[in-house]
Amino acid sequence: MKNEFIMSAEFEATRFLDAVKVFKNARQKIACSDYIHESSPIESGTLKRASLDLTRALAKMRKV
């Protein structure tokens, strides 16, 4: 495994975990509502994007 791919995966993992924290905080602010809906679309999109980037970085790391 190349060091640059490991570092990239580590960066993306950290970014993903940060996005998870932000998403959880955004959902808790709206948790008082009885209506279930996409309560935080911006945070949800950021989390999905970070997940995709992490998946790609891990695939590159495993490929080499």
Summary of the structure (lengths in Angstrom):
residues: 64
radius of gyration: 14.9
end to end distance: 5.6
largest distance: 49.0
contacts: 159
relative contact order: 0.24
helix: 78%
strand: 0%
